[in-house]
Amino acid sequence: QVRLVESGGGLVQPGGSLRLSCTASGFTFNTAAMTWFRQTPGRLRELVAAITETGDTTNYMDSVRGRFTISRDNDKNTVDLEMNSLKPEDTAVYYCRVVLRSNRYWGQGTQVTASS
């Protein structure tokens, strides 16, 4: 079955950096676009970054463009999110997602907290 496992979250001071990783299994990873979402209490999940199957094209929400970088390793079945210059408003649970034949699969999420 499809499985997505996020790791790398934690507590960091504003201005700091974290690298999230999502390890995928149960599907042909190099044929699927991958996305990172985030969610704060009381709000809908929002799309943070996306990457195509080959990694040639990436997209970012406006508030993280230039600070976050999404990448993937199709040999290791991983998709990473490098987050720099973190701000308190980046605090959220971050989720990895894949859509396969119109079915959405999510990881369990990893908490990122940017606070002094």
LUMZAVEX-989557 format. One line per field, with one value per atom (N, C-alpha, C): x, y, z; atom name; chain; residue in three letters. Coordinates in pm, 1 decimal. Layout:
N
X: [X,...]
Y: [Y,...]
Z: [Z,...]
atome: [CA,...]
chaine: [A,...]
residu: [ala,...]
END
This chain:
116
X: [83.2,0.0,88.2,26.1,97.6,129.3,254.1,294.8,387.2,361.9,445.3,483.4,612.2,660.1,747.6,701.8,777.7,870.5,978.9,1072.1,1143.5,1209.6,1292.6,1236.5,1113.6,1057.1,1123.2,1087.1,1141.9,1123.4,1191.5,1186.6,1312.1,1293.0,1405.4,1377.5,1481.2,1462.9,1431.6,1357.8,1333.6,1465.5,1465.4,1587.7,1665.6,1627.6,1697.0,1650.6,1704.3,1676.4,1639.5,1558.3,1525.6,1514.0,1536.7,1518.7,1423.1,1311.0,1214.0,1236.9,1205.6,1217.0,1091.9,1051.3,935.9,982.6,970.1,1006.8,881.2,878.8,759.6,780.5,671.1,674.1,535.1,528.9,400.3,351.0,430.3,394.1,522.7,507.3,624.0,656.5,753.1,779.1,813.3,891.6,939.2,833.7,710.4,601.0,499.7,529.6,432.9,488.7,411.7,444.0,423.5,500.0,492.0,471.3,403.9,377.0,397.2,428.4,431.1,318.3,243.3,139.6,174.0,103.2,115.5,-20.9,-36.3,-164.0,-141.2,-213.9,-217.0,-357.3,-371.7,-503.5,-609.3,-723.3,-834.3,-827.3,-725.4,-710.6,-699.3,-734.3,-720.9,-573.5,-545.0,-408.9,-381.2,-259.5,-222.1,-101.2,-102.3,6.7,130.8,239.5,365.2,454.3,473.3,564.0,527.5,558.9,530.6,646.8,662.3,770.6,718.9,757.8,713.3,787.4,744.4,798.2,950.0,998.3,1142.8,1220.2,1147.3,1212.9,1248.7,1208.2,1245.3,1171.3,1052.8,970.2,924.6,937.1,891.7,803.9,718.0,631.8,622.3,602.7,600.1,488.2,436.1,344.5,426.1,360.0,431.7,512.5,458.0,522.3,649.7,675.0,796.0,894.4,851.1,939.0,1066.1,1179.2,1307.7,1366.8,1284.4,1332.5,1330.7,1231.7,1217.0,1257.8,1310.6,1347.1,1298.9,1221.4,1175.8,1266.2,1298.6,1382.5,1341.9,1385.9,1353.2,1470.5,1473.5,1573.3,1496.0,1486.3,1406.1,1473.6,1600.2,1666.6,1634.6,1614.7,1587.1,1439.2,1356.7,1212.7,1188.0,1259.0,1241.1,1215.1,1139.9,1119.3,1146.4,1232.4,1276.5,1224.1,1218.3,1185.0,1288.5,1376.6,1476.5,1413.7,1411.7,1346.4,1449.3,1471.6,1566.9,1493.8,1561.0,1505.6,1364.5,1349.5,1217.0,1159.5,1028.2,956.2,852.9,811.8,708.9,584.2,548.9,429.8,448.4,568.1,590.7,555.9,531.0,496.2,369.4,378.5,266.7,306.3,208.2,237.9,253.8,361.9,392.8,365.2,295.6,254.3,306.8,341.6,376.6,251.4,230.8,111.4,144.2,75.9,80.6,-62.3,-88.6,-218.8,-196.2,-264.4,-250.4,-389.7,-413.4,-544.5,-657.2,-643.7,-742.3,-755.4,-674.6,-675.1,-561.6,-593.7,-495.2,-441.3,-311.3,-245.5,-159.5,-169.1,-97.6,-7.9,100.2,178.6,115.4,182.0,126.9,157.8,248.5,283.1,400.1,469.1,578.4,567.9,582.5,563.3,688.7,667.9,773.9,732.6,819.3,791.5,909.2,880.3,981.4,947.0,1022.7,991.1,1117.0,1123.3,1234.4,1196.0]
Y: [-118.4,0.0,125.6,234.9,362.3,408.5,449.7,498.9,616.6,722.4,841.9,869.8,884.7,907.3,1031.4,1134.7,1259.2,1253.4,1327.5,1341.3,1474.4,1514.7,1633.3,1757.5,1750.8,1867.1,1893.5,2007.2,2039.8,2184.9,2227.1,2364.8,2437.5,2555.3,2633.1,2780.0,2857.3,3000.5,3069.1,3177.1,3253.7,3287.2,3270.6,3289.8,3162.6,3057.6,2931.0,2847.3,2725.4,2635.6,2496.5,2430.0,2289.3,2222.7,2093.3,2015.3,1901.2,1900.9,1794.0,1690.5,1566.4,1460.2,1373.9,1328.0,1238.2,1114.3,999.4,873.7,801.8,766.1,707.2,560.1,485.8,345.5,304.0,192.2,137.9,185.2,264.3,308.5,341.0,362.7,392.3,539.7,566.8,704.3,796.7,749.5,840.4,870.3,826.1,860.1,952.1,1000.2,1079.3,1214.9,1320.7,1450.7,1444.7,1524.6,1524.0,1666.5,1676.4,1808.3,1807.8,1924.8,1950.0,2048.2,2016.6,2104.0,2138.0,2237.5,2264.6,2307.4,2288.7,2321.0,2371.8,2479.1,2530.7,2511.8,2506.8,2481.4,2578.8,2524.8,2607.8,2654.2,2611.8,2653.5,2531.8,2553.9,2448.0,2423.3,2304.0,2277.8,2363.0,2416.3,2499.2,2438.8,2452.6,2398.3,2484.3,2422.3,2494.3,2485.1,2363.6,2344.4,2216.5,2214.9,2098.0,2074.3,1947.9,1911.6,1804.2,1815.6,1718.9,1586.3,1489.0,1353.4,1348.9,1428.5,1425.9,1527.8,1616.4,1722.3,1843.6,1845.3,1956.0,2085.1,2072.9,2190.4,2190.1,2306.9,2323.4,2447.6,2448.4,2563.2,2584.6,2710.4,2746.2,2845.0,2839.2,2945.8,3073.1,3186.3,3314.2,3340.5,3306.6,3344.9,3266.5,3156.5,3079.1,3082.3,3137.9,3139.9,3217.6,3155.8,3218.2,3174.6,3115.8,3066.3,2914.6,2853.3,2707.7,2649.2,2527.3,2455.8,2311.6,2270.4,2131.3,2056.5,1933.5,1850.3,1704.9,1620.9,1478.8,1393.4,1271.5,1173.2,1048.2,1026.9,915.0,779.3,779.8,652.8,611.7,711.0,683.5,694.6,735.1,754.6,857.0,966.9,1072.2,1206.5,1288.4,1427.2,1512.8,1612.0,1695.2,1837.3,1904.3,2046.5,2116.0,2189.9,2269.0,2402.8,2437.5,2560.9,2651.0,2766.6,2864.1,2991.4,3070.2,3198.1,3178.6,3080.0,3047.6,3162.2,3179.1,3283.2,3218.5,3290.7,3235.1,3190.3,3259.0,3222.4,3096.1,3040.8,2910.2,2795.0,2826.9,2723.7,2650.9,2519.4,2438.4,2291.8,2206.7,2066.8,2055.4,1996.1,1983.4,1840.0,1829.2,1700.2,1680.7,1559.8,1517.2,1455.3,1480.5,1425.4,1378.8,1271.8,1225.5,1194.9,1221.5,1188.9,1080.2,969.7,856.6,815.4,828.4,794.1,858.7,984.7,1069.5,1039.9,952.0,924.4,1002.2,1069.2,1149.7,1071.1,1066.6,997.1,1096.6,1090.9,1184.1,1107.7,1173.5,1122.6,1163.9,1128.7,1157.9,1301.0,1366.4,1503.9,1514.0,1627.3,1656.2,1802.7,1827.0,1960.6,2045.1,2165.6,2265.1,2386.1,2427.6,2542.8,2638.9,2759.1,2865.5,2966.3,2961.8,3045.4,3069.2,3186.6,3216.0,3186.6]
Z: [0.0,0.0,0.0,-39.7,-44.7,97.0,116.7,247.2,227.7,305.7,306.8,451.2,476.2,611.9,613.6,686.4,698.7,818.7,807.7,919.8,908.0,1016.8,1011.9,1077.7,1126.2,1192.6,1326.3,1385.9,1516.6,1550.9,1656.5,1703.3,1657.7,1599.9,1551.1,1578.3,1601.5,1621.4,1489.3,1494.0,1370.3,1302.0,1170.5,1093.1,1071.7,1141.4,1130.4,1013.2,1006.2,893.8,943.1,862.0,882.7,747.2,746.9,624.2,654.4,585.7,598.5,489.5,522.4,424.3,427.9,312.1,299.8,223.1,286.8,223.4,177.1,48.9,-11.4,-43.3,-39.1,-77.5,-123.4,-194.5,-237.2,-372.0,-441.5,-576.0,-651.7,-781.4,-864.3,-848.9,-765.1,-721.2,-837.3,-932.2,-1038.1,-1143.8,-1122.5,-1212.5,-1145.8,-1026.7,-950.3,-910.8,-938.0,-882.5,-731.0,-659.4,-513.0,-461.8,-347.9,-291.9,-140.7,-88.6,55.1,86.6,190.1,243.0,387.6,440.5,583.2,637.6,767.0,830.0,971.0,1005.8,1142.0,1196.6,1328.8,1388.5,1338.1,1299.8,1256.7,1112.9,1041.2,902.3,811.0,684.8,586.9,554.3,507.4,461.3,339.1,331.6,217.3,148.0,16.6,-63.8,-46.7,-7.6,13.9,-109.6,-161.1,-273.3,-346.3,-475.4,-558.2,-652.2,-691.3,-782.2,-876.6,-1004.2,-1103.1,-1088.7,-1167.8,-1157.4,-1174.0,-1267.4,-1294.8,-1211.9,-1144.5,-1068.7,-1151.6,-1277.2,-1365.4,-1333.0,-1278.2,-1251.4,-1106.5,-1044.8,-906.6,-895.9,-796.8,-769.6,-619.9,-581.6,-440.1,-412.7,-291.0,-250.5,-234.8,-253.0,-258.2,-131.5,-17.6,108.2,138.4,66.6,93.7,-22.8,-135.6,-252.9,-220.3,-254.4,-224.8,-91.5,-5.9,124.1,132.3,67.6,69.9,-65.2,-61.1,-183.4,-173.7,-273.2,-280.5,-377.8,-342.4,-429.3,-410.2,-501.1,-490.2,-535.7,-483.0,-523.2,-564.6,-694.1,-744.2,-723.1,-687.0,-652.6,-509.5,-423.7,-282.5,-247.2,-344.6,-319.8,-209.2,-217.3,-117.2,-183.0,-113.3,-152.9,-29.3,-44.7,66.0,52.6,166.3,168.7,256.5,192.8,264.0,296.7,425.4,470.3,536.8,481.2,534.6,576.7,656.3,704.0,758.3,842.3,893.8,976.1,963.4,1033.4,1126.8,1228.2,1317.1,1241.5,1135.8,1058.5,976.1,971.7,908.0,1002.0,1127.1,1224.6,1181.6,1169.4,1121.6,1126.3,1101.6,1073.3,921.6,880.2,737.7,693.3,579.4,525.2,383.0,354.7,220.3,157.2,28.3,-37.4,-177.5,-218.2,-356.2,-401.0,-528.4,-587.3,-692.0,-674.9,-766.2,-813.9,-942.3,-1001.3,-921.4,-896.8,-828.5,-678.5,-625.2,-481.2,-415.6,-306.0,-233.9,-115.5,-105.2,4.4,80.5,212.8,300.1,397.1,435.6,546.0,677.0,786.4,919.4,964.4,894.7,927.5,1023.6,1016.1,1108.5,1151.1,1280.2,1335.9,1316.0,1264.1,1253.2,1335.8,1425.3,1510.5,1503.2,1458.0,1453.5,1561.7,1669.1,1784.3,1867.5,1927.9,2017.2,2161.6]
atome: [N,CA,C,N,CA,C,N,CA,C,N,CA,C,N,CA,C,N,CA,C,N,CA,C,N,CA,C,N,CA,C,N,CA,C,N,CA,C,N,CA,C,N,CA,C,N,CA,C,N,CA,C,N,CA,C,N,CA,C,N,CA,C,N,CA,C,N,CA,C,N,CA,C,N,CA,C,N,CA,C,N,CA,C,N,CA,C,N,CA,C,N,CA,C,N,CA,C,N,CA,C,N,CA,C,N,CA,C,N,CA,C,N,CA,C,N,CA,C,N,CA,C,N,CA,C,N,CA,C,N,CA,C,N,CA,C,N,CA,C,N,CA,C,N,CA,C,N,CA,C,N,CA,C,N,CA,C,N,CA,C,N,CA,C,N,CA,C,N,CA,C,N,CA,C,N,CA,C,N,CA,C,N,CA,C,N,CA,C,N,CA,C,N,CA,C,N,CA,C,N,CA,C,N,CA,C,N,CA,C,N,CA,C,N,CA,C,N,CA,C,N,CA,C,N,CA,C,N,CA,C,N,CA,C,N,CA,C,N,CA,C,N,CA,C,N,CA,C,N,CA,C,N,CA,C,N,CA,C,N,CA,C,N,CA,C,N,CA,C,N,CA,C,N,CA,C,N,CA,C,N,CA,C,N,CA,C,N,CA,C,N,CA,C,N,CA,C,N,CA,C,N,CA,C,N,CA,C,N,CA,C,N,CA,C,N,CA,C,N,CA,C,N,CA,C,N,CA,C,N,CA,C,N,CA,C,N,CA,C,N,CA,C,N,CA,C,N,CA,C,N,CA,C,N,CA,C,N,CA,C,N,CA,C,N,CA,C,N,CA,C,N,CA,C,N,CA,C,N,CA,C,N,CA,C,N,CA,C,N,CA,C,N,CA,C,N,CA,C,N,CA,C,N,CA,C]
chaine: [A,A,A,A,A,A,A,A,A,A,A,A,A,A,A,A,A,A,A,A,A,A,A,A,A,A,A,A,A,A,A,A,A,A,A,A,A,A,A,A,A,A,A,A,A,A,A,A,A,A,A,A,A,A,A,A,A,A,A,A,A,A,A,A,A,A,A,A,A,A,A,A,A,A,A,A,A,A,A,A,A,A,A,A,A,A,A,A,A,A,A,A,A,A,A,A,A,A,A,A,A,A,A,A,A,A,A,A,A,A,A,A,A,A,A,A,A,A,A,A,A,A,A,A,A,A,A,A,A,A,A,A,A,A,A,A,A,A,A,A,A,A,A,A,A,A,A,A,A,A,A,A,A,A,A,A,A,A,A,A,A,A,A,A,A,A,A,A,A,A,A,A,A,A,A,A,A,A,A,A,A,A,A,A,A,A,A,A,A,A,A,A,A,A,A,A,A,A,A,A,A,A,A,A,A,A,A,A,A,A,A,A,A,A,A,A,A,A,A,A,A,A,A,A,A,A,A,A,A,A,A,A,A,A,A,A,A,A,A,A,A,A,A,A,A,A,A,A,A,A,A,A,A,A,A,A,A,A,A,A,A,A,A,A,A,A,A,A,A,A,A,A,A,A,A,A,A,A,A,A,A,A,A,A,A,A,A,A,A,A,A,A,A,A,A,A,A,A,A,A,A,A,A,A,A,A,A,A,A,A,A,A,A,A,A,A,A,A,A,A,A,A,A,A,A,A,A,A,A,A,A,A,A,A,A,A,A,A,A,A,A,A,A,A,A,A,A,A]
residu: [gln,gln,gln,val,val,val,arg,arg,arg,leu,leu,leu,val,val,val,glu,glu,glu,ser,ser,ser,gly,gly,gly,gly,gly,gly,gly,gly,gly,leu,leu,leu,val,val,val,gln,gln,gln,pro,pro,pro,gly,gly,gly,gly,gly,gly,ser,ser,ser,leu,leu,leu,arg,arg,arg,leu,leu,leu,ser,ser,ser,cys,cys,cys,thr,thr,thr,ala,ala,ala,ser,ser,ser,gly,gly,gly,phe,phe,phe,thr,thr,thr,phe,phe,phe,asn,asn,asn,thr,thr,thr,ala,ala,ala,ala,ala,ala,met,met,met,thr,thr,thr,trp,trp,trp,phe,phe,phe,arg,arg,arg,gln,gln,gln,thr,thr,thr,pro,pro,pro,gly,gly,gly,arg,arg,arg,leu,leu,leu,arg,arg,arg,glu,glu,glu,leu,leu,leu,val,val,val,ala,ala,ala,ala,ala,ala,ile,ile,ile,thr,thr,thr,glu,glu,glu,thr,thr,thr,gly,gly,gly,asp,asp,asp,thr,thr,thr,thr,thr,thr,asn,asn,asn,tyr,tyr,tyr,met,met,met,asp,asp,asp,ser,ser,ser,val,val,val,arg,arg,arg,gly,gly,gly,arg,arg,arg,phe,phe,phe,thr,thr,thr,ile,ile,ile,ser,ser,ser,arg,arg,arg,asp,asp,asp,asn,asn,asn,asp,asp,asp,lys,lys,lys,asn,asn,asn,thr,thr,thr,val,val,val,asp,asp,asp,leu,leu,leu,glu,glu,glu,met,met,met,asn,asn,asn,ser,ser,ser,leu,leu,leu,lys,lys,lys,pro,pro,pro,glu,glu,glu,asp,asp,asp,thr,thr,thr,ala,ala,ala,val,val,val,tyr,tyr,tyr,tyr,tyr,tyr,cys,cys,cys,arg,arg,arg,val,val,val,val,val,val,leu,leu,leu,arg,arg,arg,ser,ser,ser,asn,asn,asn,arg,arg,arg,tyr,tyr,tyr,trp,trp,trp,gly,gly,gly,gln,gln,gln,gly,gly,gly,thr,thr,thr,gln,gln,gln,val,val,val,thr,thr,thr,ala,ala,ala,ser,ser,ser,ser,ser,ser]
END
